[in-house]
Amino acid sequence: MTNTRTQSIDRDWWRGAVIYEIYPRSFQDSNGDGIGDLAGITSRLPYVAELGVDAIWIAPFMRSPMADFGYDVADYRDVDPQFGTLADFDALVSRAHDLGLKVMIDLVLSHTSNQHPWFAESRRDRHNARADWYVWADAKPDGSPPSNWLSNFGGSAWEWDAGRGQYYLHNFLIEQPDLNFHNEEVVQAVLDVVRFWLDRGVDGFRLDTANFYFHDAELRDNPPLPTELQNERLAPRDRPYNWQEHCYDKNRPENLDFLRRFRALLDEYPAATAVGEVGELIHGTALMAEYTGGGDRLHMCYAFDLLNTALPTVADIRTVIEEFERAATDGWACWAFSNHDVVRHASRWAKDRTDGAAILRLAAAILLTLRGSVCLYQGEELGQTEADIAFADIVDPWGKRYWPTIKGRDGCRTPMVWSEALPHGGFTTATAKPWLPVPAEHLPLAVERQAQHDDSLLACYRTLLAWRRTLPALVKGSIQFLDLHPQVLAFERRHGDECLLVAFNLAGGQPLEVDLTPTLVERLQEDLTSPVLHGRLDQQRLSLPPHSGLIARLAYGTDHP
């Protein structure tokens, strides 16, 4: 199937786009087996379009034994039967395009399932046609692994294969062997996969673990994390993986040449794009800048700087954004507060707080006004919290292995709630057992209920997303932070002839009155504040109630790049 769409093409549509992440197992079950599927997604696309986003990102749905729920691919060119068929996928793409939505899909290229035919052949012996398609290495003389590299899921990143008599590399589960990107045949094979899905009509990709493609060919040991970085946020005691400086098992300079080849392939298509996941806390913003700079690599990237924090301060947000802006003079970021891998920010930031609802509205406004594209995770617009899953219901291998210290990722992956009145929140049929339980506390957050109330969080997201579309400076503009008050996150956004002042009260529930500088007072033109932000502009002063914000139009100044 070739891409024959002929509508006018905006090759730059991704810049400032809002992308809605769908975790297919948990979005909508259409056949009553308790597992969400592609047909279920298609049935709910009108809701996504009405929300006001630009694109959807669908987490893995390719054929897989599901050791890591689709992030262990056994066939890159087929849909897993749990999710449907290729025909179901084609129907989804067609319906999304009819609704004005772009379709991005997850591509897991750094590793495959150990059930993939490529690996079955590679492990057979040391001389077959795919013997070098994965990262194999001899044991050290004492029988120990080739290097000190660690798996993200704990323990050594090396697994002994008795049949072949060598170790193979797995940066994640033992069932997820790493491909050898130093082999040109491997690179060509994964690029062929990219072309396969572009020819089916997808508009882009989310690249899983985009900084893991290459390893050090010499298999040198990683050094320990520098002492000054050994703290509980960057190197928690329950995560030995974070105790290393990962300069040899990932983040390799060879990655840039592959990203250029990947981008050149995307550029053959009318408006294909990609957002790369940078799985790195220490050097995340630097890698984001490196991977998106120059116009010949990835279009955009995201790291985890804002995805695993407690309620952020002005300094937390400003530091991350300014670090990226300094490093990436021509790059582009994609920001998110929640996704399928981290504790939902509704729990990280607002759990057990009487002002939690206001905090979530403020979070939405901040995310949708920062410079960069945006990823929203399904249920975020409803305020779904991290679910407390009983051990008997845990399915995430990470949670199973390290319970109760680490409970895994199931808590952020529970089903979307559509109706408070229907069994399982309307996710599946009454007689089915959802693959993860639907928490009772999520039912009052259901779409059907919130859609009836103009003051709901869902209504807030819809309002902000619609408003954002009318202000080009919020979508594609530059950013410059302002020092108005230590607890006010303030910045200018500029694009074309539009200039905006954006300010948010992060004073932890306290109202603020902030005097503007004479220069800003001279430039003020009008208060554009949306009803959901609640801040006010009173001549020379910003009046910001707790957890509020304000946007005003400014005349151009001369002190902004």
C-alpha positions as CSV (number, residue, x, y, z in Angstrom):
1,M,0.0,0.0,0.0
2,T,1.5,3.4,-1.0
3,N,0.7,6.8,0.4
4,T,-1.5,8.5,-2.1
5,R,-2.9,11.3,-0.1
6,T,-3.0,14.5,-2.1
7,Q,-4.2,17.1,0.3
8,S,-2.1,20.2,0.9
9,I,1.0,19.2,2.9
10,D,2.4,21.1,5.9
11,R,5.9,19.6,6.3
12,D,6.2,21.6,9.5
13,W,3.0,20.3,11.2
14,W,4.9,18.6,14.0
15,R,6.5,21.8,15.3
16,G,4.3,22.7,18.3
17,A,1.9,19.8,17.7
18,V,0.0,18.3,20.5
19,I,0.4,14.5,20.4
20,Y,-2.0,12.2,22.3
21,E,-0.4,9.0,23.5
22,I,-2.7,5.9,23.3
23,Y,-1.7,2.8,25.2
24,P,-3.7,0.3,23.1
25,R,-4.2,-2.4,25.7
26,S,-5.9,0.2,27.9
27,F,-7.9,2.5,25.6
28,Q,-10.9,0.6,24.4
29,D,-11.7,-3.1,24.1
30,S,-14.0,-3.8,21.1
31,N,-14.3,-7.6,21.3
32,G,-14.8,-8.4,25.0
33,D,-11.5,-10.1,25.8
34,G,-10.5,-7.5,28.3
35,I,-7.7,-6.1,26.2
36,G,-7.9,-2.9,24.2
37,D,-7.4,-3.1,20.5
38,L,-7.1,-1.2,17.2
39,A,-10.8,-1.3,16.5
40,G,-11.5,0.1,19.9
41,I,-9.1,3.0,19.3
42,T,-10.9,3.7,16.0
43,S,-14.2,3.8,17.7
44,R,-12.9,6.5,20.1
45,L,-11.1,8.7,17.6
46,P,-13.9,11.3,17.5
47,Y,-13.3,11.9,21.2
48,V,-9.6,12.4,20.6
49,A,-10.4,14.8,17.7
50,E,-12.9,16.7,19.8
51,L,-10.2,17.1,22.5
52,G,-8.3,19.3,20.1
53,V,-5.0,17.5,19.6
54,D,-3.1,17.3,16.3
55,A,-1.9,13.7,16.3
56,I,-2.0,10.3,18.1
57,W,0.9,8.2,19.1
58,I,0.0,4.5,19.4
59,A,2.2,2.4,21.7
60,P,3.4,-0.9,20.3
61,F,0.8,-3.1,18.7
62,M,3.1,-5.3,16.5
63,R,3.2,-9.1,16.9
64,S,4.8,-9.9,20.2
65,P,5.0,-12.6,22.9
66,M,4.2,-9.7,25.3
67,A,7.0,-10.2,27.8
68,D,7.2,-6.4,27.9
69,F,3.7,-5.8,26.4
70,G,4.7,-5.1,22.9
71,Y,8.1,-3.6,23.5
72,D,9.5,-7.0,22.6
73,V,8.7,-7.2,18.8
74,A,8.6,-10.6,17.1
75,D,7.4,-9.4,13.7
76,Y,7.8,-5.7,12.7
77,R,5.4,-6.0,9.8
78,D,2.3,-7.5,11.4
79,V,-0.3,-6.6,14.1
80,D,-0.5,-8.8,17.1
81,P,-3.8,-10.8,17.0
82,Q,-4.6,-9.3,20.5
83,F,-4.9,-6.0,18.8
84,G,-6.4,-7.0,15.4
85,T,-5.1,-7.1,11.9
86,L,-3.3,-4.9,9.4
87,A,-6.7,-4.2,7.9
88,D,-7.8,-2.9,11.3
89,F,-4.7,-0.7,11.3
90,D,-5.4,0.7,7.9
91,A,-9.0,1.5,8.9
92,L,-7.7,3.3,12.0
93,V,-5.3,5.4,9.8
94,S,-8.1,6.2,7.4
95,R,-10.5,7.3,10.1
96,A,-7.9,9.4,11.9
97,H,-7.0,11.2,8.7
98,D,-10.7,11.9,8.0
99,L,-10.9,13.5,11.5
100,G,-7.8,15.6,10.8
101,L,-5.6,13.6,13.1
102,K,-2.0,12.5,12.2
103,V,-1.0,9.0,13.2
104,M,2.4,8.2,14.8
105,I,3.4,4.7,15.9
106,D,5.9,3.4,18.4
107,L,9.0,1.8,16.8
108,V,11.2,-0.3,19.0
109,L,14.4,-0.6,16.9
110,S,17.1,-1.0,19.5
111,H,16.1,-4.6,20.4
112,T,13.6,-7.3,19.4
113,S,11.9,-10.2,21.1
114,N,14.0,-13.4,21.6
115,Q,11.1,-15.0,19.6
116,H,11.9,-12.9,16.5
117,P,13.1,-15.1,13.6
118,W,16.2,-12.9,13.3
119,F,17.3,-13.9,16.8
120,A,16.3,-17.6,16.4
121,E,18.7,-17.7,13.5
122,S,21.4,-15.6,15.1
123,R,21.6,-17.8,18.2
124,R,21.8,-21.0,16.3
125,D,25.6,-20.9,15.8
126,R,28.4,-18.4,15.1
127,H,28.4,-18.8,11.3
128,N,24.8,-18.3,10.1
129,A,23.7,-15.4,7.9
130,R,22.5,-13.4,10.9
131,A,25.2,-14.5,13.4
132,D,26.3,-10.9,13.8
133,W,22.8,-9.3,13.8
134,Y,22.8,-9.1,17.7
135,V,25.4,-8.1,20.2
136,W,27.3,-11.4,21.0
137,A,30.5,-11.6,23.0
138,D,32.7,-14.2,24.6
139,A,33.0,-14.6,28.3
140,K,36.0,-13.3,30.2
141,P,38.6,-15.9,31.1
142,D,36.8,-16.4,34.4
143,G,33.5,-17.0,32.7
144,S,32.0,-13.7,33.8
145,P,30.2,-11.3,31.4
146,P,32.2,-9.3,28.8
147,S,31.6,-5.9,30.6
148,N,30.0,-4.4,33.7
149,W,27.0,-3.1,31.8
150,L,23.7,-3.4,33.6
151,S,20.1,-4.0,32.5
152,N,17.4,-1.3,33.1
153,F,15.4,-4.1,34.7
154,G,18.2,-5.1,37.1
155,G,21.2,-7.3,37.1
156,S,23.7,-7.8,34.3
157,A,22.9,-6.7,30.8
158,W,24.5,-9.9,29.5
159,E,22.8,-13.3,29.3
160,W,24.7,-16.6,28.7
161,D,23.5,-18.6,25.7
162,A,24.6,-22.2,26.2
163,G,23.9,-23.3,22.6
164,R,26.1,-20.6,21.0
165,G,28.5,-20.5,23.9
166,Q,28.5,-16.7,24.2
167,Y,26.8,-13.9,26.0
168,Y,24.2,-11.6,24.3
169,L,23.4,-8.1,25.3
170,H,20.0,-7.1,26.6
171,N,19.6,-3.6,27.9
172,F,16.2,-4.5,29.1
173,L,14.6,-7.9,29.7
174,I,16.5,-11.1,29.0
175,E,13.7,-11.7,26.4
176,Q,14.8,-8.4,24.6
177,P,18.2,-9.0,22.9
178,D,19.8,-5.9,21.5
179,L,20.3,-5.6,17.7
180,N,23.9,-4.9,16.5
181,F,23.7,-1.5,14.7
182,H,27.4,-1.8,13.8
183,N,26.2,-4.3,11.2
184,E,25.0,-2.6,8.0
185,E,22.5,-5.3,7.2
186,V,20.8,-4.6,10.5
187,V,20.6,-0.9,9.8
188,Q,19.1,-1.6,6.3
189,A,16.6,-4.1,7.8
190,V,15.3,-1.6,10.4
191,L,15.1,1.2,7.7
192,D,13.1,-1.2,5.6
193,V,10.7,-1.5,8.5
194,V,10.4,2.2,8.7
195,R,9.5,2.4,5.0
196,F,6.9,-0.4,5.4
197,W,4.9,1.7,7.8
198,L,5.4,4.9,6.0
199,D,4.0,3.2,2.9
200,R,0.9,2.2,5.0
201,G,0.2,5.9,5.6
202,V,1.6,6.6,9.0
203,D,2.6,10.2,9.6
204,G,5.5,9.6,11.9
205,F,7.1,7.6,14.7
206,R,7.9,7.7,18.4
207,L,11.3,6.0,18.6
208,D,11.7,4.0,21.7
209,T,15.0,4.2,23.5
210,A,16.5,6.3,20.7
211,N,19.9,6.7,22.5
212,F,20.4,2.9,22.8
213,Y,20.9,1.9,19.2
214,F,24.7,1.7,19.3
215,H,27.1,0.2,21.9
216,D,30.8,0.6,22.3
217,A,32.4,-1.9,19.9
218,E,35.2,-2.5,22.3
219,L,32.8,-3.3,25.1
220,R,34.6,-1.1,27.6
221,D,33.3,-0.9,31.2
222,N,31.2,2.0,32.2
223,P,32.8,4.2,34.9
224,P,30.9,4.9,38.2
225,L,28.7,8.0,38.3
226,P,30.7,11.0,39.4
227,T,30.4,11.6,43.2
228,E,28.8,15.0,42.8
229,L,25.9,13.4,40.9
230,Q,25.2,10.6,43.4
231,N,22.0,11.7,44.9
232,E,18.6,10.1,45.4
233,R,17.0,11.7,42.4
234,L,19.7,10.7,39.9
235,A,21.0,7.6,41.5
236,P,18.5,6.1,43.9
237,R,19.7,3.3,46.1
238,D,17.1,0.9,44.6
239,R,18.4,1.5,41.0
240,P,22.0,0.3,40.6
241,Y,21.6,0.9,36.9
242,N,21.8,4.7,37.7
243,W,25.1,4.3,39.6
244,Q,27.0,4.1,36.3
245,E,28.0,6.8,33.8
246,H,26.5,5.2,30.7
247,C,29.0,6.3,28.1
248,Y,29.7,2.9,26.5
249,D,26.4,0.9,26.6
250,K,24.4,3.8,25.1
251,N,24.7,7.5,24.1
252,R,27.3,6.6,21.5
253,P,28.5,9.2,18.9
254,E,27.9,6.6,16.1
255,N,24.2,7.1,16.7
256,L,24.2,10.4,14.9
257,D,25.0,8.9,11.5
258,F,22.1,6.4,11.9
259,L,19.7,9.3,12.8
260,R,20.8,11.1,9.7
261,R,20.0,8.1,7.5
262,F,16.7,7.7,9.3
263,R,15.8,11.3,8.7
264,A,16.8,11.1,5.1
265,L,14.3,8.3,4.7
266,L,11.5,10.3,6.4
267,D,12.3,13.2,4.1
268,E,11.4,11.1,1.1
269,Y,7.7,11.3,2.3
270,P,5.5,14.4,2.2
271,A,5.5,15.3,5.9
272,A,6.7,12.3,8.0
273,T,8.2,13.1,11.4
274,A,9.7,11.5,14.5
275,V,10.0,12.1,18.2
276,G,12.8,10.3,20.0
277,E,12.8,9.0,23.5
278,V,16.0,9.8,25.2
279,G,16.3,7.4,28.2
280,E,18.8,9.4,30.1
281,L,18.6,11.6,33.3
282,I,22.1,13.0,33.5
283,H,22.7,14.1,29.9
284,G,19.1,14.1,28.7
285,T,18.8,17.7,27.5
286,A,22.2,17.7,25.9
287,L,21.3,14.5,23.9
288,M,17.9,16.0,23.0
289,A,19.8,19.0,21.5
290,E,22.3,16.8,19.8
291,Y,19.7,14.5,18.3
292,T,17.5,17.3,17.0
293,G,20.1,19.8,15.8
294,G,21.2,20.6,12.3
295,G,17.9,19.8,10.5
296,D,19.2,16.4,9.4
297,R,18.5,14.2,12.5
298,L,15.3,13.8,14.5
299,H,12.6,16.4,14.3
300,M,12.1,16.4,18.1
301,C,13.0,14.5,21.3
302,Y,12.0,14.2,24.9
303,A,13.9,13.1,28.0
304,F,12.7,12.4,31.5
305,D,13.5,15.7,33.3
306,L,9.9,16.6,33.8
307,L,8.5,13.1,33.8
308,N,9.7,11.9,37.2
309,T,9.7,14.9,39.4
310,A,7.7,16.0,42.4
311,L,5.6,19.2,42.1
312,P,8.1,21.4,40.3
313,T,9.3,24.8,41.2
314,V,10.0,27.8,39.0
315,A,13.6,26.8,39.0
316,D,12.9,23.2,38.1
317,I,11.0,24.1,35.0
318,R,13.1,27.0,33.9
319,T,16.4,25.2,34.3
320,V,15.3,22.3,32.1
321,I,13.9,24.5,29.3
322,E,16.8,27.0,29.4
323,E,19.4,24.2,29.3
324,F,17.8,22.8,26.2
325,E,17.4,26.2,24.6
326,R,21.1,27.0,25.1
327,A,22.2,23.7,23.7
328,A,19.8,23.4,20.9
329,T,19.9,26.6,18.9
330,D,18.1,24.9,16.0
331,G,16.6,21.9,17.8
332,W,13.1,21.2,19.0
333,A,11.8,19.5,22.2
334,C,8.7,17.6,23.0
335,W,7.6,18.0,26.6
336,A,5.4,15.8,28.7
337,F,4.4,15.4,32.4
338,S,3.1,11.8,32.2
339,N,3.4,8.7,30.0
340,H,3.1,4.9,30.1
341,D,6.5,4.5,31.9
342,V,6.2,6.8,34.9
343,V,3.9,7.6,37.9
344,R,1.1,9.8,36.6
345,H,1.7,13.5,37.5
346,A,-1.8,13.7,39.0
347,S,-0.3,11.5,41.8
348,R,3.2,13.0,41.8
349,W,1.9,16.5,42.1
350,A,-1.6,16.6,43.4
351,K,-2.2,13.4,45.5
352,D,-4.1,14.0,48.8
353,R,-4.0,17.8,48.3
354,T,-7.1,19.9,48.8
355,D,-5.9,22.1,46.0
356,G,-5.1,19.1,43.7
357,A,-7.7,20.0,41.1
358,A,-6.3,23.5,40.7
359,I,-2.7,22.1,40.4
360,L,-3.8,19.9,37.6
361,R,-5.3,22.8,35.7
362,L,-2.2,24.8,36.2
363,A,-0.1,21.9,35.0
364,A,-2.1,21.7,31.8
365,A,-1.7,25.4,31.2
366,I,2.1,25.3,31.7
367,L,2.6,22.3,29.5
368,L,0.6,23.9,26.7
369,T,2.4,27.2,26.7
370,L,6.0,26.1,26.9
371,R,8.1,26.2,23.7
372,G,8.1,22.8,22.1
373,S,5.7,20.1,21.0
374,V,3.5,18.4,23.6
375,C,2.7,14.8,24.5
376,L,-0.5,14.1,26.5
377,Y,-1.0,10.7,27.9
378,Q,-4.5,9.1,27.8
379,G,-6.4,9.9,30.9
380,E,-4.2,12.8,31.8
381,E,-7.0,15.1,30.6
382,L,-9.3,13.4,33.1
383,G,-7.0,13.6,36.1
384,Q,-6.5,9.8,36.3
385,T,-4.2,9.0,39.2
386,E,-1.6,6.3,39.6
387,A,-3.5,3.2,40.6
388,D,-2.6,1.1,43.6
389,I,-2.4,-2.4,42.1
390,A,-2.5,-5.4,44.3
391,F,0.4,-7.8,43.9
392,A,-1.9,-10.5,42.6
393,D,-2.9,-8.2,39.7
394,I,0.7,-7.0,38.8
395,V,1.7,-8.0,35.3
396,D,4.7,-5.7,34.6
397,P,7.8,-7.8,34.9
398,W,9.7,-5.0,36.6
399,G,7.0,-4.8,39.3
400,K,6.8,-8.5,39.7
401,R,10.5,-8.8,40.3
402,Y,11.0,-5.9,42.7
403,W,7.7,-5.7,44.6
404,P,7.0,-3.9,46.9
405,T,10.0,-1.5,46.7
406,I,9.3,-0.9,43.0
407,K,5.7,-1.6,42.0
408,G,6.4,-1.3,38.3
409,R,4.4,0.6,35.6
410,D,1.0,-1.0,35.9
411,G,-0.3,1.8,38.0
412,C,-0.1,4.3,35.1
413,R,-1.4,1.8,32.5
414,T,-4.9,1.0,33.9
415,P,-7.8,1.3,31.5
416,M,-9.3,4.6,30.3
417,V,-12.6,5.4,32.0
418,W,-15.4,6.3,29.6
419,S,-18.6,5.9,31.7
420,E,-19.1,6.0,35.4
421,A,-22.3,3.9,35.1
422,L,-21.0,1.1,32.9
423,P,-19.0,-1.9,34.2
424,H,-15.2,-1.4,34.1
425,G,-15.8,2.3,33.2
426,G,-17.0,1.3,29.8
427,F,-13.6,0.0,28.8
428,T,-14.8,-3.5,28.2
429,T,-17.9,-5.6,28.5
430,A,-19.5,-6.5,31.8
431,T,-18.5,-10.2,31.6
432,A,-14.9,-9.5,30.6
433,K,-12.0,-9.2,33.0
434,P,-9.8,-6.2,32.1
435,W,-6.1,-7.0,31.8
436,L,-5.6,-4.5,34.6
437,P,-8.3,-3.6,37.1
438,V,-10.2,-0.3,36.8
439,P,-9.8,1.5,40.1
440,A,-13.0,2.6,41.7
441,E,-11.6,6.0,42.3
442,H,-11.2,6.5,38.6
443,L,-14.9,6.1,37.8
444,P,-16.1,9.6,38.9
445,L,-13.4,10.9,36.5
446,A,-15.1,9.3,33.4
447,V,-15.3,11.1,30.1
448,E,-19.1,10.9,30.1
449,R,-19.4,12.6,33.4
450,Q,-16.8,15.3,32.9
451,A,-18.2,16.2,29.4
452,Q,-21.4,17.4,31.2
453,H,-19.6,20.0,33.3
454,D,-18.0,23.2,32.0
455,D,-15.7,23.4,35.0
456,S,-14.2,19.9,34.7
457,L,-10.6,19.1,34.0
458,L,-11.6,17.7,30.6
459,A,-13.3,21.0,29.8
460,C,-10.1,22.8,30.9
461,Y,-8.0,20.8,28.5
462,R,-10.4,21.3,25.6
463,T,-10.5,25.1,26.2
464,L,-6.7,25.4,26.5
465,L,-6.1,23.3,23.3
466,A,-8.6,25.3,21.3
467,W,-7.2,28.5,22.6
468,R,-3.6,27.4,21.8
469,R,-4.6,27.0,18.2
470,T,-5.5,30.6,17.9
471,L,-2.2,31.9,19.2
472,P,0.7,31.0,16.8
473,A,3.3,32.2,19.3
474,L,2.3,29.4,21.7
475,V,2.6,26.8,19.0
476,K,5.8,27.7,17.2
477,G,7.2,30.8,18.9
478,S,10.5,31.4,20.6
479,I,10.8,31.7,24.4
480,Q,12.6,34.0,26.8
481,F,12.1,33.7,30.6
482,L,11.5,36.8,32.7
483,D,12.5,37.6,36.3
484,L,9.2,39.0,37.7
485,H,9.0,37.2,41.0
486,P,10.9,34.1,42.5
487,Q,7.6,32.1,42.6
488,V,6.2,33.3,39.2
489,L,7.1,31.3,36.1
490,A,7.1,34.0,33.5
491,F,8.2,34.1,29.9
492,E,7.7,35.8,26.5
493,R,6.6,33.8,23.4
494,R,7.1,35.3,20.0
495,H,6.2,34.3,16.5
496,G,5.8,36.5,13.4
497,D,4.2,39.7,14.6
498,E,2.7,38.2,17.7
499,C,4.3,38.6,21.2
500,L,2.8,37.2,24.4
501,L,3.5,37.5,28.1
502,V,2.8,34.3,30.0
503,A,2.9,34.1,33.8
504,F,2.0,31.4,36.3
505,N,1.7,31.5,40.1
506,L,3.8,28.6,41.6
507,A,3.7,29.9,45.2
508,G,2.2,26.7,46.6
509,G,-1.3,27.9,47.2
510,Q,-0.6,31.6,48.0
511,P,-2.0,34.6,46.0
512,L,0.6,36.9,44.5
513,E,0.5,40.5,43.4
514,V,3.4,41.2,41.1
515,D,4.5,44.7,39.9
516,L,5.6,44.7,36.2
517,T,8.7,46.5,35.1
518,P,8.2,49.9,33.4
519,T,9.3,48.4,30.1
520,L,6.7,45.7,30.3
521,V,4.0,48.2,31.3
522,E,4.8,50.2,28.2
523,R,4.5,47.2,26.0
524,L,1.3,45.8,27.3
525,Q,-1.6,45.8,24.8
526,E,-4.4,43.5,26.1
527,D,-5.1,40.8,28.6
528,L,-5.9,37.6,26.7
529,T,-6.4,35.5,29.8
530,S,-8.7,32.5,29.3
531,P,-11.4,31.8,31.8
532,V,-9.5,28.7,33.0
533,L,-6.4,30.6,34.1
534,H,-8.0,33.2,36.5
535,G,-5.1,35.7,36.6
536,R,-5.8,39.4,36.1
537,L,-3.9,42.3,34.7
538,D,-4.6,45.5,36.6
539,Q,-2.7,48.4,35.0
540,Q,0.9,47.9,36.2
541,R,0.3,44.8,38.3
542,L,-0.4,41.1,37.8
543,S,-3.0,39.7,40.2
544,L,-2.4,35.9,40.4
545,P,-4.7,33.9,42.7
546,P,-3.3,30.5,43.9
547,H,-2.4,28.1,41.0
548,S,-3.4,30.7,38.4
549,G,-1.9,32.1,35.3
550,L,-2.3,34.9,32.8
551,I,-1.5,35.6,29.2
552,A,-1.3,39.1,27.8
553,R,-0.4,40.5,24.4
554,L,2.7,42.7,24.2
555,A,4.1,45.1,21.7
556,Y,7.5,44.0,20.4
557,G,10.5,44.9,22.5
558,T,14.2,45.0,21.4
559,D,15.7,42.7,24.1
560,H,14.4,39.3,22.7
561,P,16.2,37.2,20.1
